[in-house]
């Protein structure tokens, strides 16, 4: 069956074309009237590659947990810096993280060094941004964290219960919406450089609606991440591919958190 996830359009290193438990151990049908014979397929194959390992959900949970821990620690470390030192690190960290993230995405790099480097860099940037928001709106960071985890676990329940199924059509809609949102953000950025206010980020009604749309797109993007994990397990991905899935979840959750933080600041104003 073709994959609905664009991340598998080129496949991944070490993957197989089917699940690892394909045919060994299944007995051939015995013909009527044939003498009973011992099933030679009932035992494990003596020629099976004993060193082959496949990714499990435990791998995904572990690698994702480590990545988020590094992000939180980096954010806390930057937040603890005195004065305006945090902002001195935020911009360089964000730019380098963007470059690292693009390289990981396009080359599908699945290793701990790349994922954890991205986690540390984005943690530094998120820590500085969070500190700035919290200085103006005390307590807003806690609210944004609670909101982010609420959306995350809500979408996980929606995915696991099958309330919304990830189909090729839904994938195209989500990816298209992501590109549309990014295009509007880019237009708003260019317009702001020339002193033109598009209303997308000024805290007004249009800005609130736009933030809600972005949060919705980010939330539905989590479905693609969950589907990627399940599909990688079904297709027999190697354990290291869990680092790539952890990277994808990290990108989406950070995006979701920052947009919720911005939306809450509109209401606090």
N, C-alpha and C positions, 0 to 999 in steps of 0.2 A: 504494500500500500504506500503511495507517495506520501512524503512528509508534508504536514501543513506548516511546519516551522522553517522560515527562511535560513536559519542557522545551519540546517542540514543540506542545503542545496549543493555544497561541495563535499559533504561528508566530514569525517574527522579522522585523525590518525589512529590507526589500530582498530577501527570499527569493523564489524562484520555486517553482512547483508541481512542477517536475521538474528533473533534472540539466541543466546548461547545454549539454550536447552532445546535444540531443534528436533532431532530424530533419534538420537541414540537412546536405547532402552525401550523402543517400541517394537513389539514383536510382529513379524509378518503373519498375515492371516493363514490359518491352516486349512488346506483343501479338504472337502468332504471325502471320507473314506481313507484318507492318508494316515499312516501309522503315527502314533503320538511320538513326538521327538522333543528333546530338551531345547529350549529357546536359547540360542547362543547370543542373542542381543539383550538378554535380561541383565547381564552383568556389565559393569563399567568397561569401556573400551580400553584394552591394554595399550592402545596406540594413541590415546588422547593426550593432548599437550597439557601436562600437569601444571606447567608454569603460567598458563593463561589466566589472567584475572579480568574481571568485568566490574564496571562501576555499579555501586549499589546506592540506595537512598541514604544509607549511613554515611557514605562518602560525601554526598551532596550536603547533608546537614552539617557534618564536621567541617568541611572546607568553608562553607558559608558562614558558620559560626566563628571560625578563626578570622575570616576576612572582616566581619563586622566588629569583632573585638579589636582588631588592629585599627580600624577606622575610629572607634570610640576612644581608644587610648591616645591616638594622634590628636583628635579633636580636644580631648581634655588637656593634653600637654600644651597645645597652642593657647587654649583658653587661660591657662595658668600663667602665661607670660605677662610680665609687668607692662603697664602703659599701653602704647600703641604698637608694641613689637609684633603682635599677632598679625596686624594688617601688612606688616613688612614681609611676612611669609605667605599670606593668603594668595595674593595675585600670582607670584611665581609658581606656587604649588598648584594652583588651579590651571595655569597654562600648561605646565608639564604633565599634569594629570590628564588634560584633554588630549595631548599628543599620545601619551601612553595608552589611553583608552581607545583612541582611533586605531592604533597599531594592533592592539589586542583584538578589536572587533573585526578588522578586515583580514587579518592573518589567522584568526581563530587560535591565538596562542593560549595554550592550556598548561600553565606551570605556576607553582606558588610564587616565584620571584616576581613575575609580571603582575599577578593579581594582588599580591600583598603590597607591592610598590604603589599600585593605583590606590589601594585602600588607604595607605599612609598619607599619600599626597592629597587625596580628597578629604581625608579626615582633618588635615591641617587647614584646608580651605573652609570646610564646614564649621570647624571650631571657631575660626575668626568671624565668620558670618553670624554664627549663633550668638557669640558674645556681643557683637554689635547690636543685634536685634534685642537681646535680653537687657542690654543697658538702657535702651529706649522704652521697651515694654517688658518690665519685670515679670518673670514667670511664663513668658510666651514660648520658650524653648521646651519646657515640660509639656505644655499643651500640644505643641507640634509633634513631639515624640509620641505622646499618647495617641494622637490622631493618626500618625503614620502607622503605628502598630495595629491600630484598630482597622484601618483600611487593608493592611497586609493580611491579617488573619481573616478578615471578612472575605476577601477575594480568594484566599486559600480554601475556605469552607465552600464558597460558590463553585470553585473548580473541582474539589473532591466530591461534592454531592452531584456533580453533573448538571447543575442548574444552568450553567453556560458551558457549552462545549467548544473547544478550540477547533474550528474547521478552517479549510483554506480560505473560504470567503471571509470569515471573521478576521483571520490573520491579515488579509489584504486591507480590510477596513482599519484595523489598528495601526498597521504600518503606514498607511496613507494618512491617517489622522496625526501620527507622530511627525511625519514630514511636513504636514500643514501647520502644525503648531510651531515647529522649529523655523519654518519660513516666516511666520508672523513675528516670532521673536527677533529674527534677523532684520526684518523690515523695521520693527520698532527700534532696534539698536541703531541702525543707520539713520533713521529719522531723528532720533534724539541727538545724534552727532551734529545735525544741522539745525537743532533748536526747534524741531517740529514735534508736537505732542500728539501721539496717536490715541491716547487714552487707554492703552492696554496695561500700563503700569503706574497710573497716577492715583490709584486708590478709589476711583469713582465707580459708578455702576458697571461700565464697560470692563474695567479692570477686574471687578469681582466676578463677572460672568466668565471672562477669559481665564481667570485662575481656576474656577470651577471646572471649566472644560479641560484645562491642562491636568488637573488632578484626576479627572475621569479617564483621560487617555493614559496617564501613568498607572492608574489602578488596573485598567484592562491590559496594560503591557505586562503586568505581573502574571496574567494568565499565560502569556507566551513563554515566560520564564519557567513557570510550573510545567507547562507542556514540554518544554525542551528537556527538563530533567527526566520526566517520565519516558519520553521518546528515546533519549540517549540510553537509558537502562534497557529498554526493549530492544534496541538495535545493537546491544553488546559493546557499548563504548568502554574504553580503557578507564581505569580509576582516575587518572590525571585529568580527564575531561571535566571532572567535578569542579576543578578550579575555574574553568571557563564559565560554567553555570553560576558559580559563586560570583564571578565578575558581573555577569548579566543581572543577577538579583541586586547586587550592590549598586550598580548604576541606576536601576529603576527605583530602588528604595530611597536613595539620596535625592534623586530628582523629585520624588513624591514628597519627601520631608521638606525640602526647600520651598516647594510650591505651597504646601500647607502653612509653613512659616510665614510666607508672604501674604497669604489670604488672611491669616489671623491678624497680621499687622494692619490690614485694611480695616477690620472691624474694631481693633483697639484704637485706631485713630478717630 
